[in-house]
Amino acid sequence: MIELDKVFTLDALGLLLMGVYSCFLFALFFVLLKREKLNSLVVCILVIASFLWPLFFFIVNEVVNFKSTPPDSVVYASIIQDFGTYFNFYSFGVKGYSILNFLQYQLCFKRPFVFVVFNIFYYQVAVLFIYKAFKTFLVYHNKMVDQRKFYAILVVWSSFYPITVIINASILRESMALMFLAIFSYLLIRYIVAQKGTMLMALFVLTLVFVTRPLTGVCSVIALFLGYCYKNKLYSLKNFIWLAVIIVIVNFSIKTVVSNLYQLDFNMAWLISYRDASNARFGTEGYSTMNWSGPFDYVKNVMFLVLQYLLSPLPILVSPTVTMNKLIPLIDAFYIIFVLITPILLFYKKYMKGWLLLFLIFLVVPALFETNISGAYRHRISAVFFLIPLVSYIMVNIKLNKLYVRD
């Protein structure tokens, strides 16, 4: 297996490939922008800058080594260098991700660092589709917005989201998982607002979400279930029995999938045992041991787990010493608090609750399973990503006071 310090050994041919693929992906992405009528000069400049920024960061970091390489990089680098040998070594999610990227891996010609270009492209596609999803959400609620200005601000905020520097300037799977999640979210909202022919497409993309990141797939199933109930008015007393049947089916299906993929019988006892066992495994980066002796402890612990997941590496369930060793994640935590959460609290409107429900689904469920801060600040992007278009919309309309009179 490849050693961690040799994962990204730069060479001239690899850099040439990165340049060629970047030009091709630029052209492909601008076709997508033109279809959405977003191909203004300002937007194009911002998109190019947002593409080049993580690429520049990656190359400079490999030269001066001011940020360590994520340990998981060894997994994907090994598969890129020798797909046949290392493919069967890893989990279902890694295998699924590798199959979806088989062609891209071959195009890297055994140079793992070339794949960074594809990762950056995946993130740009994710930003475009979360824009489309939120725009559809706004239209449904009869809200007006300057589309190009909104997208331009969204590109800026999503580019300055600190943790994307780690995720995009890498070969990890978060960017592709985020891309499929954004596409799924767009199709889900289209389905809810009575667009025909989107349920099958949503289910197809949901399969890709599952393949790429199973836990995000579970959250997506919950979101689809709630969307189906909302669209078909199953929350009423009249439909309570039908709703109960659906809940039983969904619960059984999720447990079956989890059991088959990970050979475990999921319940609260297993969750407690899993969390306790993980504390020692991750050392100082692992969460502190928690007391689960009663209902009050359950509620308190879930709140702490969610807060630690959302705000890692702040010292909620970890040592302050660990916090100060994670500069970019620490900046990211303050970005979430002051740039994302604060404007939403200040300018919250009732129509936003549906969008924020998506944020909560993708926040709370993974938080229960997260056991260390290095995983938390990477994995939470699937939840935090939903806040960025909401804040971008607030920024676009910040001067239009009439939009922010309480409903």
Secondary structure, DSSP 8 states (H G I E B T S, - for coil): ---GGGTT---HHHHHHHHHHHHHHHHHHHHHHHHTT---HHHHHHHHHHHHHHHHHHHHHHHH--S---TTHHHHHHHHH-HHHHGGGS-HHHHHHHHHTHHHHHHTTT-GGGGHHHHHHHHHHHHHHHHHHHHHHHHHTT----HHHHHHHHHHHHHH-THHHHHHSS--SHHHHHHHHHHHHHHHHHHHTT-TT-HHHHHHHHHHHHHH-HHHHHHHHHHHHHHHHHHTTTTSGGGHHHHHHHHHHHHHHHHHHHHHHH----SHHHHHHHHHHHHHHTGGGB------SSHHHHHHHHHHHHHHHHHTTSSSSS-HHHHTT-HHHHHHHHIIIIIIIHHHHHS--GGGHHHHHHHHHHHHHHHHH--BHHHHHHHTHHHHTTHHHHHHHHHHTTT-GGGGS--
